[in-house]
Amino acid sequence: MVKRCTLLAVAAFMTAPTGVVAQPLPSNLAAPRSPQANFRLSPDLGDATTAIRSALGALPGARVAEPADYILTTKRDFPQTLIAVDADQSDNGETANYSTPVTVELGNLVLGDYAQPLNDLAARVARAKALVARAERGRGRPGEMEICVQPLGDPPACNYNPGTGGPIEISADSIAYYESSILVRSHAPGPRYIAVYFVDPAFGLRRLSLKGRDPSAPLAAGMSAETGPIEVDGAPDGKYHIALFWSERPFDGDAWQSDLAWAGVTGSTVQHSQSSGMPQELGGGMPVLEKMAPWMAEMYSTVPYTKAEKAADLLKAPDQREHLNERSDEELDHRCGGSLIAPDIVVTAAHCVAKGKYAGDGMAQVLKERRIRLGSKFLGQDGTTYAVAGVAVPADYSPDTNQNDIALLLLKGDRDTDRFMTVPTIAIGSAPLTAGASLTTYGWGFTGEVPSGQNPLFDALRDLQHNPDFLRFGRLAVMDWSKCHERMAMVASGMVCAVAPDAVNGGVSAHNVFTCRGDSGGPLVRKTRRGEELVGITSWSMGCGWKDYASVFTNVTKYGAWIRAARQQLKPGLAIRVDEPTPGESASPSHH
């Protein structure tokens, strides 16, 4: 464990404390008019630049100016989420040294809920800059005071060399402090009154308490004082100030903005960097094995549930809740599966992109509010992501039925896309599906059986379901279409029914395999001598694996002509409906 120490009054930079004992500054200490918070607008903001510039112009303590304190940009893989990134780290090329650069999430560009968080950040930045400026004006007295970060339980001693009376230079690169505290030691000729602050624009400005000490009592010569524990586990890496001030006379530590109250108070700053160096499932199925389904795609939302929506969900009756507060962000963001059939084309279910608020003209919102992840088997993590540049569904698809439940998505690489990652594609099957044929399906959907007509959030035992973290697969067999239609009247042309292999002739499987919520849009795959081919798209079911009800898929082998026509018509910026062409004709799209 390395200790970082310095003489004089200092501002030591370290990870944000999550357990430090601190006294919040009084609320009547308003942010000073000067200095202001300076922001830089990233080109990644795109069409939102004008609105964000306008929002900043309405804030008295903020401006677009250099040198910037924070860069306003968007979150990786979530281009609708507005974030502020510490500009000092980026400008000095230090971002690569941190596993998580200091950022503040402000809101969502679609929801437009970022104005107040942006105002709050601007106020914190202005207050922090004012305190640091005061410390730098103090200029200090060499050799009088010393401060360092040290592990809890170590003897209270910094690396002070009384022979030099100057700062001890220790490299700050990649130093990690876990469960540490701040130690202050006086080398002044007499008692000194002190005040210690945690200064971080992103998370606030707080005065730190010193263990076992009356804040109004002076620190005697040769004595030391220590703060409570600073627990950094899970905190982002980056730069954070710890500012120490002292004086020969008593001063009000909470009145730092008053030149009169702080007459004779001295202080100065140095830097310290912190880097930690830390780098459930398809029903009845199993986790995929290495190299299985490399063409699997995940569609996710870039617009999160709001705090108001989560609060409102808690007020609903238990059987009517979406349980938003009990599910992970990855679960809440997940929408559907898909299959990569060309380097820039994903096929999925139409109800994933043209139902509810996305029906009709609303389908164009998919281009802003959905994104595709490729090359990962982990829900919501790893791989690389693409923007959705265009979307096409059949002209006769209706969200009121389950027919023609197929869609094509045109992908577009952008800032968050790994241009060096190559993702394999899967071929489209054309040979008809026959009863009893062996197939495989994949998904991140719920795994518990659900009775027909019951909310799939709960399984048959009424336990809340969760999406699995890891992609799963299950073996199925094609069920005779007439038998399936007899059992499930909604089955129509263009659909295929599949059940667990031992239930293909009717009855209940000893090891049931089925699809459920979260599997929609995912693949049904047939293995041939030429390799795997896509023959189905997860569409609907009556419950989830309940009794002998089959899982129903869009029969891709019947949509080859439509897929070819849609690929010809689909262009960036379009949300279209495409007719299936008759032989010798080309499809004409309807734009939305």
C-alpha positions as CSV (number, residue, x, y, z in Angstrom):
1,M,0.0,0.0,0.0
2,V,1.5,3.4,-1.0
3,K,1.0,6.5,0.9
4,R,0.8,9.9,-0.9
5,C,1.8,12.8,1.2
6,T,2.6,16.5,0.8
7,L,3.5,19.5,2.9
8,L,1.7,22.9,2.8
9,A,-2.1,23.1,2.5
10,V,-3.1,20.7,-0.3
11,A,-5.8,19.5,-2.5
12,A,-5.1,15.8,-2.8
13,F,-7.0,14.0,-5.6
14,M,-8.6,10.7,-4.9
15,T,-11.7,8.6,-5.6
16,A,-15.0,9.8,-4.4
17,P,-15.7,8.8,-0.8
18,T,-18.8,6.7,-0.2
19,G,-18.4,6.3,3.5
20,V,-16.6,9.4,4.7
21,V,-18.0,11.1,7.7
22,A,-18.8,14.6,6.4
23,Q,-20.7,17.7,7.4
24,P,-22.7,19.1,4.4
25,L,-22.2,22.8,3.8
26,P,-25.1,25.0,4.9
27,S,-27.7,25.4,2.2
28,N,-27.5,29.2,2.5
29,L,-24.0,29.2,0.9
30,A,-25.1,29.9,-2.6
31,A,-22.8,29.4,-5.6
32,P,-20.7,32.5,-6.2
33,R,-21.3,34.4,-9.4
34,S,-17.7,34.0,-10.4
35,P,-16.0,31.8,-11.5
36,Q,-18.6,30.2,-13.7
37,A,-18.8,26.6,-14.8
38,N,-17.4,26.2,-18.3
39,F,-18.8,23.5,-20.6
40,R,-17.7,22.2,-24.0
41,L,-20.3,20.7,-26.4
42,S,-19.2,17.4,-28.1
43,P,-20.0,16.9,-31.7
44,D,-21.7,13.6,-30.6
45,L,-24.6,15.7,-29.4
46,G,-25.8,16.1,-33.0
47,D,-29.3,17.5,-33.4
48,A,-29.5,18.1,-29.6
49,T,-26.7,20.7,-29.7
50,T,-29.0,23.7,-30.1
51,A,-31.4,22.7,-27.3
52,I,-28.5,22.0,-24.9
53,R,-26.8,25.3,-25.8
54,S,-30.1,27.0,-25.1
55,A,-30.4,25.2,-21.7
56,L,-26.9,26.4,-20.7
57,G,-27.7,29.9,-21.8
58,A,-30.6,30.0,-19.3
59,L,-28.3,29.1,-16.4
60,P,-26.7,32.0,-14.5
61,G,-23.6,30.0,-13.5
62,A,-22.9,28.2,-16.7
63,R,-21.5,29.0,-20.2
64,V,-20.0,27.4,-23.2
65,A,-16.4,28.4,-22.8
66,E,-12.8,27.3,-22.6
67,P,-10.9,26.1,-20.7
68,A,-13.8,23.7,-20.1
69,D,-14.5,22.1,-16.7
70,Y,-16.8,19.4,-18.2
71,I,-17.5,18.1,-21.7
72,L,-21.2,17.5,-22.5
73,T,-21.5,14.3,-24.6
74,T,-23.5,11.1,-24.7
75,K,-23.1,7.8,-23.0
76,R,-21.3,5.0,-24.8
77,D,-23.9,2.6,-26.3
78,F,-26.7,4.9,-25.1
79,P,-26.6,7.9,-27.5
80,Q,-29.7,9.4,-26.0
81,T,-28.2,9.7,-22.5
82,L,-26.6,13.0,-21.8
83,I,-23.5,12.9,-19.6
84,A,-20.8,15.4,-18.4
85,V,-17.2,14.2,-18.5
86,D,-14.3,15.7,-16.6
87,A,-12.5,17.8,-19.2
88,D,-9.2,17.9,-17.4
89,Q,-8.8,14.2,-17.7
90,S,-9.7,14.2,-21.4
91,D,-7.7,17.2,-22.4
92,N,-4.5,15.8,-20.7
93,G,-4.9,12.4,-22.4
94,E,-5.5,10.8,-19.1
95,T,-8.8,9.2,-19.8
96,A,-7.1,5.9,-20.7
97,N,-5.6,5.7,-17.2
98,Y,-9.0,5.4,-15.6
99,S,-11.3,2.4,-15.9
100,T,-14.3,4.8,-15.5
101,P,-13.5,8.5,-16.1
102,V,-15.3,10.8,-13.8
103,T,-18.8,11.4,-15.4
104,V,-22.1,12.7,-14.3
105,E,-25.3,11.3,-15.9
106,L,-27.7,14.2,-16.5
107,G,-30.7,12.8,-18.2
108,N,-32.1,11.6,-21.5
109,L,-32.3,13.6,-24.7
110,V,-35.6,12.0,-25.7
111,L,-37.2,12.6,-22.3
112,G,-35.7,16.1,-22.0
113,D,-35.2,15.7,-18.3
114,Y,-31.6,17.0,-18.1
115,A,-32.1,20.7,-17.5
116,Q,-32.3,20.6,-13.6
117,P,-29.4,18.2,-13.2
118,L,-27.3,20.4,-15.5
119,N,-28.2,23.4,-13.4
120,D,-27.2,21.5,-10.2
121,L,-23.9,20.4,-11.7
122,A,-23.1,24.0,-12.9
123,A,-23.7,25.3,-9.3
124,R,-21.5,22.6,-7.8
125,V,-18.7,23.3,-10.3
126,A,-18.8,27.0,-9.5
127,R,-18.6,26.5,-5.8
128,A,-15.8,24.0,-6.1
129,K,-13.8,26.3,-8.4
130,A,-14.3,29.2,-5.9
131,L,-12.9,27.1,-3.0
132,V,-9.9,25.8,-5.0
133,A,-9.2,29.4,-6.1
134,R,-9.2,30.5,-2.4
135,A,-6.8,27.7,-1.5
136,E,-4.4,28.7,-4.3
137,R,-4.5,32.3,-3.2
138,G,-3.5,31.3,0.3
139,R,0.0,30.3,-0.9
140,G,0.7,28.6,2.4
141,R,3.8,28.6,4.7
142,P,6.3,25.9,3.7
143,G,6.7,23.2,6.2
144,E,3.8,24.2,8.4
145,M,1.2,21.5,7.6
146,E,1.2,18.1,6.1
147,I,-1.6,15.9,4.7
148,C,-1.7,12.4,3.2
149,V,-4.0,9.5,2.4
150,Q,-3.3,6.4,4.3
151,P,-4.8,2.9,4.8
152,L,-7.0,2.4,7.8
153,G,-5.3,0.7,10.7
154,D,-1.8,2.0,9.8
155,P,0.0,4.0,12.4
156,P,-0.8,7.8,11.9
157,A,2.4,8.8,10.1
158,C,3.0,10.5,6.7
159,N,6.3,10.5,4.8
160,Y,7.5,13.8,6.2
161,N,11.2,14.6,6.1
162,P,11.9,17.3,8.7
163,G,15.4,17.8,7.2
164,T,14.0,19.4,4.0
165,G,10.8,20.9,5.2
166,G,9.5,20.5,1.6
167,P,7.0,18.2,-0.2
168,I,8.0,14.6,-0.7
169,E,7.5,13.7,-4.4
170,I,5.9,10.3,-4.9
171,S,4.6,9.1,-8.2
172,A,0.8,9.2,-8.1
173,D,0.2,7.0,-11.2
174,S,-2.1,4.0,-10.7
175,I,-2.2,4.2,-6.9
176,A,-5.3,2.6,-5.4
177,Y,-6.5,3.4,-1.9
178,Y,-9.0,1.1,-0.3
179,E,-10.7,1.9,3.0
180,S,-8.4,4.8,3.7
181,S,-8.5,8.0,5.7
182,I,-7.1,11.5,5.5
183,L,-4.3,12.3,8.0
184,V,-3.4,15.9,8.8
185,R,-0.2,16.7,10.9
186,S,1.0,20.1,12.1
187,H,4.6,21.1,12.0
188,A,3.8,24.8,12.8
189,P,5.6,26.5,15.7
190,G,2.2,26.9,17.5
191,P,-1.4,25.8,17.4
192,R,-3.4,26.1,14.2
193,Y,-7.1,26.1,13.5
194,I,-7.9,23.8,10.5
195,A,-10.7,23.0,8.1
196,V,-10.6,20.0,5.6
197,Y,-12.9,19.8,2.6
198,F,-13.8,17.1,0.1
199,V,-14.1,19.0,-3.2
200,D,-15.7,17.3,-6.1
201,P,-18.0,19.1,-8.6
202,A,-19.7,15.9,-9.7
203,F,-20.8,14.8,-6.2
204,G,-20.7,17.9,-4.1
205,L,-18.6,20.0,-1.7
206,R,-18.4,18.8,1.9
207,R,-16.5,19.7,5.0
208,L,-14.9,16.5,6.5
209,S,-15.2,15.7,10.2
210,L,-12.0,14.8,12.2
211,K,-12.3,11.9,14.5
212,G,-12.6,12.7,18.2
213,R,-11.9,16.4,17.7
214,D,-13.9,19.5,18.4
215,P,-14.0,21.4,15.1
216,S,-13.5,24.7,17.0
217,A,-10.4,23.5,18.9
218,P,-6.9,24.1,17.4
219,L,-4.4,21.4,16.4
220,A,-1.3,21.7,18.6
221,A,2.2,21.7,17.1
222,G,3.4,18.2,16.3
223,M,-0.1,16.7,16.7
224,S,-2.2,15.0,14.0
225,A,-5.8,14.6,13.2
226,E,-7.6,12.0,11.1
227,T,-10.9,11.8,9.2
228,G,-13.2,8.8,9.1
229,P,-12.9,6.0,6.6
230,I,-13.0,6.8,2.9
231,E,-14.4,3.6,1.2
232,V,-13.5,3.7,-2.4
233,D,-14.7,0.3,-3.5
234,G,-17.1,0.8,-6.5
235,A,-16.3,4.5,-6.8
236,P,-15.1,5.7,-10.2
237,D,-11.4,6.4,-10.8
238,G,-10.3,10.0,-11.4
239,K,-9.3,13.2,-9.7
240,Y,-10.8,14.6,-6.5
241,H,-9.6,17.4,-4.2
242,I,-9.0,17.2,-0.5
243,A,-8.4,20.8,0.5
244,L,-6.8,21.8,3.8
245,F,-7.0,25.3,5.3
246,W,-5.5,26.7,8.5
247,S,-4.9,29.8,10.5
248,E,-3.3,31.0,13.7
249,R,-6.7,32.5,14.8
250,P,-10.1,30.9,15.0
251,F,-12.2,31.1,11.8
252,D,-15.6,29.8,10.7
253,G,-14.9,26.8,8.5
254,D,-18.3,27.0,6.9
255,A,-17.9,30.7,5.9
256,W,-15.2,30.1,3.3
257,Q,-16.8,32.5,0.9
258,S,-16.3,35.5,3.2
259,D,-13.0,37.3,2.8
260,L,-13.6,39.0,6.2
261,A,-14.4,35.8,8.1
262,W,-11.4,34.1,6.5
263,A,-8.8,36.8,7.0
264,G,-5.4,35.2,7.7
265,V,-6.5,31.8,6.5
266,T,-3.9,30.1,4.3
267,G,-4.0,27.2,1.8
268,S,-2.6,25.8,-1.5
269,T,-3.1,22.9,-3.8
270,V,-1.3,19.9,-5.3
271,Q,-2.6,17.0,-7.5
272,H,-3.1,13.3,-6.8
273,S,-4.5,10.8,-9.3
274,Q,-6.4,7.6,-8.5
275,S,-6.7,4.5,-10.6
276,S,-7.9,1.2,-9.2
277,G,-6.5,-0.9,-12.1
278,M,-9.6,-3.1,-12.0
279,P,-10.3,-4.1,-15.1
280,Q,-31.8,-17.4,-15.5
281,E,-33.0,-18.0,-19.3
282,L,-34.7,-19.7,-22.3
283,G,-37.4,-21.9,-20.7
284,G,-36.0,-25.3,-20.1
285,G,-32.8,-24.5,-22.0
286,M,-29.1,-24.3,-21.1
287,P,-26.4,-21.6,-21.4
288,V,-24.9,-21.5,-24.8
289,L,-21.5,-23.0,-25.4
290,E,-18.4,-21.5,-27.0
291,K,-18.9,-20.4,-30.6
292,M,-22.7,-21.0,-30.6
293,A,-24.9,-18.3,-32.2
294,P,-22.2,-15.7,-32.9
295,W,-24.8,-13.9,-35.1
296,M,-27.2,-13.4,-32.2
297,A,-28.3,-9.8,-31.8
298,E,-29.9,-8.0,-28.8
299,M,-32.2,-5.0,-29.3
300,Y,-32.3,-2.7,-26.4
301,S,-33.8,0.7,-25.4
302,T,-31.7,3.9,-25.2
303,V,-34.5,5.6,-23.2
304,P,-34.6,4.5,-19.6
305,Y,-37.6,4.4,-17.3
306,T,-37.8,7.7,-15.4
307,K,-37.7,8.1,-11.6
308,A,-41.4,9.2,-11.8
309,E,-42.3,5.9,-13.7
310,K,-40.5,3.9,-11.1
311,A,-42.1,5.7,-8.2
312,A,-45.6,5.3,-9.9
313,D,-44.9,1.6,-10.3
314,L,-44.5,1.2,-6.5
315,L,-47.9,2.7,-6.0
316,K,-49.7,0.1,-8.2
317,A,-51.2,-3.1,-6.8
318,P,-48.6,-5.9,-6.6
319,D,-50.2,-7.9,-9.4
320,Q,-50.2,-4.8,-11.7
321,R,-46.7,-3.7,-11.2
322,E,-43.9,-4.0,-13.7
323,H,-41.5,-4.3,-10.7
324,L,-39.2,-1.7,-12.2
325,N,-37.4,-1.2,-9.0
326,E,-36.6,-4.8,-8.5
327,R,-35.0,-5.5,-11.9
328,S,-31.5,-4.6,-13.2
329,D,-30.8,-1.9,-15.7
330,E,-29.8,-4.6,-18.2
331,E,-33.2,-6.3,-17.8
332,L,-35.2,-3.0,-18.1
333,D,-33.2,-2.0,-21.2
334,H,-33.6,-5.3,-23.0
335,R,-36.4,-5.5,-25.6
336,C,-35.9,-8.3,-28.2
337,G,-33.5,-10.7,-29.8
338,G,-32.6,-10.7,-33.5
339,S,-30.3,-12.4,-36.0
340,L,-27.6,-10.8,-38.2
341,I,-28.2,-12.0,-41.8
342,A,-25.9,-9.5,-43.5
343,P,-23.1,-7.2,-42.2
344,D,-25.6,-4.4,-41.8
345,I,-29.0,-6.2,-41.6
346,V,-30.7,-7.7,-38.5
347,V,-34.0,-9.6,-38.8
348,T,-36.4,-9.5,-35.8
349,A,-40.1,-9.5,-35.1
350,A,-42.4,-6.8,-36.3
351,H,-44.1,-6.5,-32.9
352,C,-40.7,-5.4,-31.5
353,V,-40.6,-2.3,-33.7
354,A,-44.2,-1.5,-34.9
355,K,-46.5,-2.0,-31.9
356,G,-47.8,0.2,-29.1
357,K,-46.3,3.7,-29.4
358,Y,-44.3,2.5,-32.3
359,A,-47.3,1.6,-34.4
360,G,-48.0,3.6,-37.6
361,D,-46.0,6.8,-37.8
362,G,-44.5,6.0,-34.4
363,M,-42.2,3.4,-36.0
364,A,-39.8,6.2,-37.0
365,Q,-39.0,6.6,-33.2
366,V,-37.2,3.2,-33.4
367,L,-34.3,5.0,-35.1
368,K,-33.7,7.1,-32.0
369,E,-34.8,4.8,-29.2
370,R,-33.5,1.4,-30.1
371,R,-29.9,0.1,-30.6
372,I,-28.4,-3.3,-31.5
373,R,-25.7,-5.2,-29.6
374,L,-23.7,-7.8,-31.5
375,G,-20.9,-10.2,-30.6
376,S,-21.9,-10.8,-26.9
377,K,-23.7,-13.5,-25.1
378,F,-24.0,-11.4,-21.9
379,L,-27.3,-9.4,-21.5
380,G,-26.6,-5.7,-22.0
381,Q,-22.8,-6.0,-21.9
382,D,-19.7,-6.5,-24.0
383,G,-19.6,-7.0,-27.8
384,T,-20.2,-3.9,-29.9
385,T,-23.2,-1.8,-30.6
386,Y,-24.8,-0.2,-33.7
387,A,-27.3,2.5,-34.3
388,V,-30.5,1.6,-36.1
389,A,-30.5,3.5,-39.4
390,G,-33.7,2.1,-40.9
391,V,-36.5,-0.2,-40.3
392,A,-38.9,-2.2,-42.5
393,V,-42.0,-4.3,-41.8
394,P,-44.5,-6.0,-44.1
395,A,-47.2,-3.6,-45.5
396,D,-49.9,-5.9,-44.2
397,Y,-48.5,-6.3,-40.7
398,S,-51.0,-5.2,-38.0
399,P,-50.1,-4.9,-34.3
400,D,-53.6,-6.3,-33.6
401,T,-52.7,-9.7,-35.0
402,N,-49.7,-12.0,-34.9
403,Q,-49.4,-12.4,-38.7
404,N,-46.5,-11.3,-40.8
405,D,-44.4,-10.8,-37.6
406,I,-41.1,-10.0,-39.3
407,A,-39.0,-6.9,-39.5
408,L,-35.6,-5.8,-41.0
409,L,-33.3,-3.4,-39.3
410,L,-30.6,-1.5,-41.2
411,L,-27.5,-1.0,-39.0
412,K,-25.1,2.0,-38.9
413,G,-21.7,2.1,-37.2
414,D,-21.0,5.2,-35.2
415,R,-18.8,6.5,-32.3
416,D,-19.7,3.5,-30.1
417,T,-19.1,0.8,-32.7
418,D,-16.0,-1.3,-32.7
419,R,-14.9,-1.1,-36.3
420,F,-12.4,-3.9,-35.8
421,M,-14.9,-6.4,-34.6
422,T,-16.3,-8.8,-37.3
423,V,-19.5,-10.6,-36.5
424,P,-20.5,-13.7,-38.5
425,T,-23.9,-13.8,-40.3
426,I,-26.5,-16.6,-40.6
427,A,-28.1,-17.7,-43.8
428,I,-31.8,-17.5,-44.5
429,G,-33.4,-20.9,-44.9
430,S,-35.7,-21.6,-47.9
431,A,-36.6,-25.3,-47.8
432,P,-40.0,-25.9,-46.2
433,L,-40.2,-27.1,-42.6
434,T,-41.5,-30.5,-42.0
435,A,-43.2,-32.0,-38.9
436,G,-40.7,-33.5,-36.5
437,A,-37.7,-31.5,-37.9
438,S,-35.1,-30.8,-35.2
439,L,-34.5,-27.1,-34.4
440,T,-32.7,-24.8,-31.9
441,T,-33.9,-21.5,-30.5
442,Y,-31.9,-18.9,-28.5
443,G,-32.9,-16.0,-26.2
444,W,-32.6,-14.0,-23.0
445,G,-36.3,-14.5,-22.1
446,F,-37.9,-15.6,-18.9
447,T,-37.5,-19.3,-18.0
448,G,-40.5,-20.1,-15.8
449,E,-43.7,-21.7,-17.0
450,V,-46.6,-19.3,-17.1
451,P,-50.3,-20.2,-17.4
452,S,-52.2,-18.9,-20.4
453,G,-53.6,-15.4,-19.8
454,Q,-51.3,-14.7,-16.8
455,N,-48.8,-11.9,-16.5
456,P,-45.5,-13.5,-17.7
457,L,-43.6,-11.4,-15.1
458,F,-44.6,-14.1,-12.7
459,D,-44.2,-17.9,-13.1
460,A,-46.8,-20.5,-12.2
461,L,-45.6,-20.4,-8.6
462,R,-46.2,-16.6,-8.6
463,D,-42.5,-15.8,-8.3
464,L,-41.1,-12.7,-10.0
465,Q,-39.2,-13.7,-13.1
466,H,-35.8,-12.2,-14.3
467,N,-34.0,-12.2,-17.6
468,P,-30.9,-14.4,-17.5
469,D,-27.5,-12.8,-17.6
470,F,-26.2,-15.3,-20.2
471,L,-27.7,-16.3,-23.5
472,R,-29.5,-19.7,-23.4
473,F,-30.6,-22.2,-26.1
474,G,-33.1,-25.0,-26.3
475,R,-33.8,-27.9,-28.6
476,L,-37.3,-28.0,-30.2
477,A,-39.1,-29.9,-32.9
478,V,-41.6,-28.8,-35.5
479,M,-45.2,-29.6,-34.6
480,D,-47.6,-30.6,-37.3
481,W,-49.3,-27.4,-38.4
482,S,-52.9,-28.8,-38.5
483,K,-52.5,-30.3,-35.0
484,C,-51.2,-27.0,-33.7
485,H,-54.0,-25.0,-35.4
486,E,-56.5,-27.4,-33.8
487,R,-55.1,-26.7,-30.4
488,M,-54.3,-23.0,-31.0
489,A,-56.8,-21.4,-33.4
490,M,-54.8,-18.2,-33.8
491,V,-52.1,-20.1,-35.7
492,A,-52.2,-18.9,-39.3
493,S,-50.3,-19.2,-42.6
494,G,-46.7,-18.0,-42.3
495,M,-46.3,-19.4,-38.7
496,V,-44.6,-22.5,-37.4
497,C,-45.2,-24.3,-34.1
498,A,-42.4,-25.9,-32.1
499,V,-42.4,-27.9,-28.9
500,A,-40.0,-30.0,-26.9
501,P,-38.9,-33.0,-29.0
502,D,-40.7,-35.6,-26.8
503,A,-44.0,-33.7,-27.1
504,V,-44.1,-33.4,-30.9
505,N,-46.9,-36.0,-31.1
506,G,-49.0,-34.4,-28.3
507,G,-48.9,-34.6,-24.5
508,V,-46.6,-32.9,-22.0
509,S,-42.8,-33.0,-22.2
510,A,-40.7,-34.5,-19.4
511,H,-38.3,-31.7,-20.0
512,N,-40.2,-28.7,-21.4
513,V,-38.5,-26.2,-23.7
514,F,-40.4,-23.0,-24.6
515,T,-40.1,-19.3,-25.4
516,C,-41.3,-16.5,-23.1
517,R,-41.2,-12.7,-22.7
518,G,-37.8,-11.4,-23.7
519,D,-37.2,-14.0,-26.4
520,S,-39.3,-12.2,-29.0
521,G,-37.5,-11.6,-32.3
522,G,-34.9,-14.2,-31.5
523,P,-33.9,-17.0,-33.9
524,L,-35.2,-20.5,-34.7
525,V,-32.3,-22.4,-36.4
526,R,-32.1,-25.5,-38.5
527,K,-28.8,-27.3,-39.0
528,T,-27.9,-28.5,-42.5
529,R,-24.9,-30.0,-44.3
530,R,-24.0,-26.4,-45.4
531,G,-24.3,-25.1,-41.8
532,E,-26.9,-23.3,-39.7
533,E,-29.7,-21.4,-41.3
534,L,-32.4,-19.1,-39.9
535,V,-35.9,-20.7,-40.3
536,G,-38.0,-18.9,-37.7
537,I,-38.4,-15.7,-35.5
538,T,-39.8,-15.9,-32.0
539,S,-43.3,-14.4,-32.2
540,W,-45.9,-15.5,-29.6
541,S,-47.3,-18.2,-27.3
542,M,-50.2,-18.9,-25.1
543,G,-48.6,-18.5,-21.7
544,C,-45.0,-19.8,-21.5
545,G,-44.6,-23.5,-21.9
546,W,-48.0,-24.2,-20.3
547,K,-49.3,-27.7,-20.8
548,D,-49.0,-28.7,-24.4
549,Y,-49.2,-25.2,-26.0
550,A,-46.5,-24.7,-28.6
551,S,-44.2,-21.8,-29.0
552,V,-45.1,-20.0,-32.3
553,F,-42.5,-18.6,-34.7
554,T,-42.7,-16.6,-37.9
555,N,-41.8,-19.1,-40.6
556,V,-38.9,-17.4,-42.3
557,T,-38.8,-19.9,-45.1
558,K,-42.0,-18.3,-46.4
559,Y,-40.6,-14.7,-46.4
560,G,-37.6,-15.0,-48.6
561,A,-39.1,-12.8,-51.3
562,W,-40.2,-10.2,-48.8
563,I,-36.8,-10.1,-47.2
564,R,-35.1,-9.5,-50.6
565,A,-37.6,-6.7,-51.5
566,A,-37.2,-5.0,-48.1
567,R,-33.4,-5.1,-48.3
568,Q,-33.6,-3.3,-51.7
569,Q,-35.9,-0.6,-50.4
570,L,-34.4,0.0,-47.0
571,K,-32.3,3.1,-46.8
572,P,-30.8,5.2,-43.9
573,G,-33.4,7.4,-42.2
574,L,-36.4,5.4,-43.4
575,A,-39.1,3.6,-41.5
576,I,-41.1,1.8,-44.2
577,R,-43.8,-0.8,-45.0
578,V,-42.9,-3.1,-47.9
579,D,-45.3,-5.3,-49.9
580,E,-44.2,-8.7,-50.8
581,P,-43.6,-8.6,-54.6
582,T,-45.2,-10.9,-57.0
583,P,-42.9,-12.6,-59.5
584,G,-41.4,-10.1,-61.9
585,E,-42.5,-7.1,-59.7
586,S,-40.6,-5.0,-57.2
587,A,-42.0,-3.7,-53.9
588,S,-42.9,-0.1,-53.3
589,P,-42.6,1.2,-49.8
590,S,-44.9,3.2,-47.6
591,H,-42.9,5.8,-45.6
592,H,-43.6,6.6,-41.9
